[in-house]
Amino acid sequence: MTKNIEFYFDFGSPTAYLAFTQLQLIAERKKTNLIYHPILLGGIFKATGNNPPASVPAKGKYMMVDLQRYADKYKVPYKRNPYFPVNTLSLMRGAVSYQEDGDFLKYVNVMFQNMWIDPKNLNDHEVLKKVLIDNNFDIDDFMKRISDQNVKNKLISNTENAVKKGAFGAPTIFVGDEMFFGQDRMEFIENSINN
């Protein structure tokens, strides 16, 4: 039996971006569904007592090198975002909203593009506004969406559900009950789909 891939992600995670580029391909090859769960990485860190890798200088330095290794391995574009870390609360609320009603995959691609391929300061409202308008998203509609209490609640719920399932960071991927963490578990994920 083919199992679905569940992808818990936050645009602020470069490893989530790298995983995203590969999970789509795996889902196509394995003819299965890739189910997206927008979460707030800061909320997961807070709930689990985890910290970003960059909070340990040596680990942060190593990770910068390793991210490029994986981008090269996966043959995908990647640039370090000079504005990192970015507060992704509005971006992730947008993801929740467009997933419920709108052009979700386009939005996801646009946000990852402007975070990790052509990096911009998406914390800056004017920069974010330009990115959205340039990609044919209505900025007034976007602002309304991210202010909606149901959208806020859904993002909280997604994040809490991820923690309940065992997530401690992003990306976290589930195939059935099996959990995988990081951009470097793609082979294991692919192998577990038909098991």
Phi and psi restraints in degrees (value plus and minus 20) as a CYANA .aco file:
   2 THR   PHI    -101.6   -61.6
   2 THR   PSI     108.6   148.6
   3 LYS   PHI    -118.4   -78.4
   3 LYS   PSI     131.5   171.5
   4 ASN   PHI     -93.8   -53.8
   4 ASN   PSI     139.7   179.7
   5 ILE   PHI    -125.0   -85.0
   5 ILE   PSI     105.6   145.6
   6 GLU   PHI    -129.1   -89.1
   6 GLU   PSI     105.8   145.8
   7 PHE   PHI    -138.4   -98.4
   7 PHE   PSI      89.6   129.6
   8 TYR   PHI    -116.0   -76.0
   8 TYR   PSI      99.8   139.8
   9 PHE   PHI    -163.9  -123.9
   9 PHE   PSI     138.7   178.7
  10 ASP   PHI    -158.1  -118.1
  10 ASP   PSI     114.6   154.6
  11 PHE   PHI     -80.7   -40.7
  11 PHE   PSI     -41.4    -1.4
  12 GLY   PHI     -95.7   -55.7
  12 GLY   PSI     -25.6    14.4
  13 SER   PHI    -120.4   -80.4
  13 SER   PSI      95.6   135.6
  14 PRO   PHI     -84.1   -44.1
  14 PRO   PSI     -50.3   -10.3
  15 THR   PHI     -90.6   -50.6
  15 THR   PSI     -50.3   -10.3
  16 ALA   PHI     -85.7   -45.7
  16 ALA   PSI     -60.1   -20.1
  17 TYR   PHI     -80.4   -40.4
  17 TYR   PSI     -67.6   -27.6
  18 LEU   PHI     -83.3   -43.3
  18 LEU   PSI     -61.3   -21.3
  19 ALA   PHI     -82.5   -42.5
  19 ALA   PSI     -62.4   -22.4
  20 PHE   PHI     -74.8   -34.8
  20 PHE   PSI     -63.4   -23.4
  21 THR   PHI     -82.7   -42.7
  21 THR   PSI     -49.6    -9.6
  22 GLN   PHI    -114.1   -74.1
  22 GLN   PSI     -54.0   -14.0
  23 LEU   PHI     -83.8   -43.8
  23 LEU   PSI     -55.7   -15.7
  24 GLN   PHI     -80.1   -40.1
  24 GLN   PSI     -63.5   -23.5
  25 LEU   PHI     -86.8   -46.8
  25 LEU   PSI     -62.0   -22.0
  26 ILE   PHI     -82.6   -42.6
  26 ILE   PSI     -65.0   -25.0
  27 ALA   PHI     -80.2   -40.2
  27 ALA   PSI     -59.9   -19.9
  28 GLU   PHI     -86.0   -46.0
  28 GLU   PSI     -66.4   -26.4
  29 ARG   PHI     -82.7   -42.7
  29 ARG   PSI     -60.3   -20.3
  30 LYS   PHI    -111.2   -71.2
  30 LYS   PSI     -20.4    19.6
  31 LYS   PHI      32.7    72.7
  31 LYS   PSI      32.3    72.3
  32 THR   PHI    -150.8  -110.8
  32 THR   PSI     153.8   193.8
  33 ASN   PHI    -112.0   -72.0
  33 ASN   PSI     118.7   158.7
  34 LEU   PHI    -123.6   -83.6
  34 LEU   PSI      93.2   133.2
  35 ILE   PHI    -123.3   -83.3
  35 ILE   PSI     102.3   142.3
  36 TYR   PHI    -113.3   -73.3
  36 TYR   PSI     116.8   156.8
  37 HIS   PHI    -148.3  -108.3
  37 HIS   PSI      75.1   115.1
  38 PRO   PHI     -84.8   -44.8
  38 PRO   PSI     111.0   151.0
  39 ILE   PHI    -153.2  -113.2
  39 ILE   PSI     151.6   191.6
  40 LEU   PHI    -129.3   -89.3
  40 LEU   PSI      90.5   130.5
  41 LEU   PHI     -79.0   -39.0
  41 LEU   PSI     -59.9   -19.9
  42 GLY   PHI     -79.4   -39.4
  42 GLY   PSI     -56.9   -16.9
  43 GLY   PHI     -86.2   -46.2
  43 GLY   PSI     -57.8   -17.8
  44 ILE   PHI     -87.9   -47.9
  44 ILE   PSI     -63.8   -23.8
  45 PHE   PHI     -78.1   -38.1
  45 PHE   PSI     -65.6   -25.6
  46 LYS   PHI     -83.3   -43.3
  46 LYS   PSI     -63.6   -23.6
  47 ALA   PHI     -90.3   -50.3
  47 ALA   PSI     -47.5    -7.5
  48 THR   PHI    -127.6   -87.6
  48 THR   PSI     -26.4    13.6
  49 GLY   PHI      55.5    95.5
  49 GLY   PSI      -5.4    34.6
  50 ASN   PHI    -103.1   -63.1
  50 ASN   PSI     143.4   183.4
  51 ASN   PHI    -151.5  -111.5
  51 ASN   PSI     134.6   174.6
  52 PRO   PHI     -81.8   -41.8
  52 PRO   PSI     128.7   168.7
  53 PRO   PHI     -74.8   -34.8
  53 PRO   PSI     -55.7   -15.7
  54 ALA   PHI     -87.5   -47.5
  54 ALA   PSI     -30.5     9.5
  55 SER   PHI     -90.5   -50.5
  55 SER   PSI     -35.8     4.2
  56 VAL   PHI    -130.0   -90.0
  56 VAL   PSI      85.0   125.0
  57 PRO   PHI     -70.2   -30.2
  57 PRO   PSI     -65.1   -25.1
  58 ALA   PHI     -84.7   -44.7
  58 ALA   PSI     -58.6   -18.6
  59 LYS   PHI     -87.4   -47.4
  59 LYS   PSI     -61.9   -21.9
  60 GLY   PHI     -81.0   -41.0
  60 GLY   PSI     -62.9   -22.9
  61 LYS   PHI     -83.5   -43.5
  61 LYS   PSI     -65.0   -25.0
  62 TYR   PHI     -82.1   -42.1
  62 TYR   PSI     -62.8   -22.8
  63 MET   PHI     -82.6   -42.6
  63 MET   PSI     -55.9   -15.9
  64 MET   PHI     -79.4   -39.4
  64 MET   PSI     -59.7   -19.7
  65 VAL   PHI     -90.1   -50.1
  65 VAL   PSI     -63.8   -23.8
  66 ASP   PHI     -86.6   -46.6
  66 ASP   PSI     -55.4   -15.4
  67 LEU   PHI     -80.4   -40.4
  67 LEU   PSI     -62.8   -22.8
  68 GLN   PHI     -87.0   -47.0
  68 GLN   PSI     -56.8   -16.8
  69 ARG   PHI     -77.0   -37.0
  69 ARG   PSI     -66.0   -26.0
  70 TYR   PHI     -90.7   -50.7
  70 TYR   PSI     -56.9   -16.9
  71 ALA   PHI     -80.6   -40.6
  71 ALA   PSI     -62.4   -22.4
  72 ASP   PHI     -85.3   -45.3
  72 ASP   PSI     -63.7   -23.7
  73 LYS   PHI     -81.2   -41.2
  73 LYS   PSI     -63.6   -23.6
  74 TYR   PHI    -102.6   -62.6
  74 TYR   PSI     -25.9    14.1
  75 LYS   PHI      37.0    77.0
  75 LYS   PSI      28.8    68.8
  76 VAL   PHI    -145.5  -105.5
  76 VAL   PSI     131.0   171.0
  77 PRO   PHI     -90.5   -50.5
  77 PRO   PSI     125.8   165.8
  78 TYR   PHI    -178.0  -138.0
  78 TYR   PSI     113.3   153.3
  79 LYS   PHI    -154.5  -114.5
  79 LYS   PSI     117.6   157.6
  80 ARG   PHI     -81.9   -41.9
  80 ARG   PSI     113.1   153.1
  81 ASN   PHI    -103.6   -63.6
  81 ASN   PSI      95.3   135.3
  82 PRO   PHI     -87.4   -47.4
  82 PRO   PSI     -32.2     7.8
  83 TYR   PHI    -116.0   -76.0
  83 TYR   PSI     -17.2    22.8
  84 PHE   PHI     -85.4   -45.4
  84 PHE   PSI     119.5   159.5
  85 PRO   PHI    -101.5   -61.5
  85 PRO   PSI     127.0   167.0
  86 VAL   PHI    -128.4   -88.4
  86 VAL   PSI     114.2   154.2
  87 ASN   PHI     -93.5   -53.5
  87 ASN   PSI      93.7   133.7
  88 THR   PHI    -119.6   -79.6
  88 THR   PSI      -7.7    32.3
  89 LEU   PHI     -73.4   -33.4
  89 LEU   PSI     -72.6   -32.6
  90 SER   PHI     -84.1   -44.1
  90 SER   PSI     -60.3   -20.3
  91 LEU   PHI     -83.2   -43.2
  91 LEU   PSI     -61.6   -21.6
  92 MET   PHI     -94.5   -54.5
  92 MET   PSI     -53.9   -13.9
  93 ARG   PHI     -82.4   -42.4
  93 ARG   PSI     -59.3   -19.3
  94 GLY   PHI     -79.2   -39.2
  94 GLY   PSI     -63.0   -23.0
  95 ALA   PHI     -80.5   -40.5
  95 ALA   PSI     -65.0   -25.0
  96 VAL   PHI     -79.6   -39.6
  96 VAL   PSI     -65.9   -25.9
  97 SER   PHI     -84.1   -44.1
  97 SER   PSI     -67.5   -27.5
  98 TYR   PHI     -89.8   -49.8
  98 TYR   PSI     -45.5    -5.5
  99 GLN   PHI     -87.6   -47.6
  99 GLN   PSI     -56.4   -16.4
 100 GLU   PHI     -97.8   -57.8
 100 GLU   PSI     -52.9   -12.9
 101 ASP   PHI    -183.1  -143.1
 101 ASP   PSI      76.8   116.8
 102 GLY   PHI     129.0   169.0
 102 GLY   PSI    -187.6  -147.6
 103 ASP   PHI    -111.2   -71.2
 103 ASP   PSI      53.8    93.8
 104 PHE   PHI     -81.3   -41.3
 104 PHE   PSI     -73.1   -33.1
 105 LEU   PHI     -84.9   -44.9
 105 LEU   PSI     -56.0   -16.0
 106 LYS   PHI     -81.8   -41.8
 106 LYS   PSI     -65.9   -25.9
 107 TYR   PHI     -80.5   -40.5
 107 TYR   PSI     -65.5   -25.5
 108 VAL   PHI     -79.6   -39.6
 108 VAL   PSI     -66.6   -26.6
 109 ASN   PHI     -82.0   -42.0
 109 ASN   PSI     -62.1   -22.1
 110 VAL   PHI     -82.8   -42.8
 110 VAL   PSI     -64.4   -24.4
 111 MET   PHI     -87.8   -47.8
 111 MET   PSI     -65.1   -25.1
 112 PHE   PHI     -83.0   -43.0
 112 PHE   PSI     -59.7   -19.7
 113 GLN   PHI     -77.5   -37.5
 113 GLN   PSI     -66.0   -26.0
 114 ASN   PHI    -106.7   -66.7
 114 ASN   PSI     -23.8    16.2
 115 MET   PHI    -118.8   -78.8
 115 MET   PSI     -61.4   -21.4
 116 TRP   PHI    -148.4  -108.4
 116 TRP   PSI     -20.5    19.5
 117 ILE   PHI    -135.0   -95.0
 117 ILE   PSI     -73.0   -33.0
 118 ASP   PHI    -138.5   -98.5
 118 ASP   PSI      53.5    93.5
 119 PRO   PHI     -79.3   -39.3
 119 PRO   PSI     112.4   152.4
 120 LYS   PHI    -152.0  -112.0
 120 LYS   PSI     144.3   184.3
 121 ASN   PHI    -105.1   -65.1
 121 ASN   PSI      65.5   105.5
 122 LEU   PHI     -94.5   -54.5
 122 LEU   PSI     -20.4    19.6
 123 ASN   PHI     -95.1   -55.1
 123 ASN   PSI     -44.6    -4.6
 124 ASP   PHI    -101.9   -61.9
 124 ASP   PSI      97.9   137.9
 125 HIS   PHI     -77.1   -37.1
 125 HIS   PSI     -60.0   -20.0
 126 GLU   PHI     -87.9   -47.9
 126 GLU   PSI     -57.1   -17.1
 127 VAL   PHI     -86.6   -46.6
 127 VAL   PSI     -66.9   -26.9
 128 LEU   PHI     -80.9   -40.9
 128 LEU   PSI     -63.2   -23.2
 129 LYS   PHI     -77.3   -37.3
 129 LYS   PSI     -66.1   -26.1
 130 LYS   PHI     -83.5   -43.5
 130 LYS   PSI     -62.7   -22.7
 131 VAL   PHI     -79.7   -39.7
 131 VAL   PSI     -65.3   -25.3
 132 LEU   PHI     -85.3   -45.3
 132 LEU   PSI     -67.6   -27.6
 133 ILE   PHI     -83.1   -43.1
 133 ILE   PSI     -63.3   -23.3
 134 ASP   PHI     -81.0   -41.0
 134 ASP   PSI     -42.6    -2.6
 135 ASN   PHI    -128.3   -88.3
 135 ASN   PSI       0.9    40.9
 136 ASN   PHI      45.2    85.2
 136 ASN   PSI      12.1    52.1
 137 PHE   PHI    -119.7   -79.7
 137 PHE   PSI     117.0   157.0
 138 ASP   PHI     -98.8   -58.8
 138 ASP   PSI      98.3   138.3
 139 ILE   PHI     -87.0   -47.0
 139 ILE   PSI     -57.2   -17.2
 140 ASP   PHI     -85.9   -45.9
 140 ASP   PSI     -60.9   -20.9
 141 ASP   PHI     -83.1   -43.1
 141 ASP   PSI     -62.0   -22.0
 142 PHE   PHI     -79.9   -39.9
 142 PHE   PSI     -67.4   -27.4
 143 MET   PHI     -82.2   -42.2
 143 MET   PSI     -58.5   -18.5
 144 LYS   PHI     -84.9   -44.9
 144 LYS   PSI     -63.5   -23.5
 145 ARG   PHI     -80.1   -40.1
 145 ARG   PSI     -68.2   -28.2
 146 ILE   PHI     -95.8   -55.8
 146 ILE   PSI     -29.5    10.5
 147 SER   PHI    -113.4   -73.4
 147 SER   PSI     -28.7    11.3
 148 ASP   PHI     -88.9   -48.9
 148 ASP   PSI     108.6   148.6
 149 GLN   PHI     -83.0   -43.0
 149 GLN   PSI     -54.6   -14.6
 150 ASN   PHI     -83.9   -43.9
 150 ASN   PSI     -57.5   -17.5
 151 VAL   PHI     -86.3   -46.3
 151 VAL   PSI     -65.6   -25.6
 152 LYS   PHI     -78.5   -38.5
 152 LYS   PSI     -65.4   -25.4
 153 ASN   PHI     -84.3   -44.3
 153 ASN   PSI     -59.1   -19.1
 154 LYS   PHI     -85.6   -45.6
 154 LYS   PSI     -59.6   -19.6
 155 LEU   PHI     -84.0   -44.0
 155 LEU   PSI     -62.1   -22.1
 156 ILE   PHI     -81.5   -41.5
 156 ILE   PSI     -66.2   -26.2
 157 SER   PHI     -82.3   -42.3
 157 SER   PSI     -64.1   -24.1
 158 ASN   PHI     -77.7   -37.7
 158 ASN   PSI     -63.6   -23.6
 159 THR   PHI     -87.2   -47.2
 159 THR   PSI     -65.0   -25.0
 160 GLU   PHI     -83.6   -43.6
 160 GLU   PSI     -60.3   -20.3
 161 ASN   PHI     -84.3   -44.3
 161 ASN   PSI     -58.2   -18.2
 162 ALA   PHI     -81.2   -41.2
 162 ALA   PSI     -64.6   -24.6
 163 VAL   PHI     -83.3   -43.3
 163 VAL   PSI     -63.2   -23.2
 164 LYS   PHI     -80.2   -40.2
 164 LYS   PSI     -53.7   -13.7
 165 LYS   PHI     -99.5   -59.5
 165 LYS   PSI     -30.8     9.2
 166 GLY   PHI      96.0   136.0
 166 GLY   PSI     -18.4    21.6
 167 ALA   PHI     -87.0   -47.0
 167 ALA   PSI     122.9   162.9
 168 PHE   PHI    -150.6  -110.6
 168 PHE   PSI     -18.0    22.0
 169 GLY   PHI    -192.6  -152.6
 169 GLY   PSI    -189.4  -149.4
 170 ALA   PHI    -157.8  -117.8
 170 ALA   PSI     121.0   161.0
 171 PRO   PHI    -103.9   -63.9
 171 PRO   PSI     124.8   164.8
 172 THR   PHI    -138.8   -98.8
 172 THR   PSI     111.5   151.5
 173 ILE   PHI    -145.1  -105.1
 173 ILE   PSI     116.3   156.3
 174 PHE   PHI    -138.2   -98.2
 174 PHE   PSI     117.4   157.4
 175 VAL   PHI    -143.1  -103.1
 175 VAL   PSI      87.0   127.0
 176 GLY   PHI      42.5    82.5
 176 GLY   PSI    -149.4  -109.4
 177 ASP   PHI    -112.0   -72.0
 177 ASP   PSI     -22.7    17.3
 178 GLU   PHI    -106.7   -66.7
 178 GLU   PSI     109.9   149.9
 179 MET   PHI    -123.7   -83.7
 179 MET   PSI     121.5   161.5
 180 PHE   PHI    -151.5  -111.5
 180 PHE   PSI     121.3   161.3
 181 PHE   PHI    -142.8  -102.8
 181 PHE   PSI     112.3   152.3
 182 GLY   PHI      82.6   122.6
 182 GLY   PSI     151.6   191.6
 183 GLN   PHI    -104.2   -64.2
 183 GLN   PSI     -24.5    15.5
 184 ASP   PHI    -128.4   -88.4
 184 ASP   PSI       2.7    42.7
 185 ARG   PHI    -138.2   -98.2
 185 ARG   PSI       0.5    40.5
 186 MET   PHI     -82.4   -42.4
 186 MET   PSI     -59.9   -19.9
 187 GLU   PHI     -83.4   -43.4
 187 GLU   PSI     -62.8   -22.8
 188 PHE   PHI     -84.8   -44.8
 188 PHE   PSI     -60.0   -20.0
 189 ILE   PHI     -82.1   -42.1
 189 ILE   PSI     -69.2   -29.2
 190 GLU   PHI     -81.4   -41.4
 190 GLU   PSI     -61.7   -21.7
 191 ASN   PHI     -87.0   -47.0
 191 ASN   PSI     -47.7    -7.7
 192 SER   PHI    -104.7   -64.7
 192 SER   PSI     -30.8     9.2
 193 ILE   PHI     -84.8   -44.8
 193 ILE   PSI     -60.0   -20.0
 194 ASN   PHI    -120.6   -80.6
 194 ASN   PSI     -10.2    29.8
